[in-house]
């Protein structure tokens, strides 16, 4: 939490696989979803139980030590602001 706003950082690791894009430019305003999964003990398969919008992405850091962070406004920031508009 930073002052009055709360944030969620997603870490992107730029390891040897090179599967991540060189930039996430253009994702500002993109949703961050939280999900709750349940695992079937007999089959070992996962099933989606619930999902909810928990953040809105707005910023990417530079790559440093092979990591980049995508920052999102988290739940409190979104809902506090939504009820003030």
N, C-alpha and C positions, 0 to 999 in steps of 0.2 A: 504494500500500500504506500502511496506517495502523496502525502498531504490529504486533500479531500478526495482524490481520485484513486481508484484501485485498478491495478493492471494485471494482465496475464501474459507471461512470456513463454512462447514456444521455442524450444531450441532446435536448430537445424544443424546437424553435424556433417561437414563436408569431408568425408573420409575418402578412401581410395575408390569407392564404387562410382562416384561422379554421377549419381542418379538425380541429384537436386539441381534445380535451375540456377543459373549464375545470379539471377535477381528475382525478387518477388514483386517487382514494380507492377502496379496496377491492381493489387489485391486490397488496397485500402477500402474499407467498408465491407469487406468480406466477413461472413459469419464464422464464429467458433462454436462448435457444437459439443456439448457434454453428453455422454451416453452411459447408460447403465446396462451391463451385459450380465447374463446368467449362463452358467455352464451346466449342461446336462451331464450328470454323473455317469450315466450308462453309455452314452454315445460320445462324450467328450466334445460335442459341438456347442458353440456359443449361440445365444439367441438375444436379440435386442429386446430389452425390457422397457426402457424409457429413453427419451432424448429431449434436450432442451437447448435453446439458444443461450449461451453463457458469455459471449463476448463478441466484439466487433474489432477486427484487425485494422490498425491505422499506421503502423510504422515498422520498418526493418532496419536492423543495425548493419554496420559493415561486417564483413567476415574477419574474425580475429581468432587466432589459434584454432583454425578450422571450424569455427562455430559462427552462426548468425542467429540472431533472435528476432522473432516476429512478435511485436507487442500489440496487445489488444486491450481495449477498455473492457473491464470485467463487469460482473453482474451489478454491483452497487452503483457504479458510474452510470450504467445504461438506464436502470430503473429509476434512480433518483432524478436524473435529467428528464426522463420521459414524463414523469408526473408533474414537472415544473413547467412544461411547455403548454 
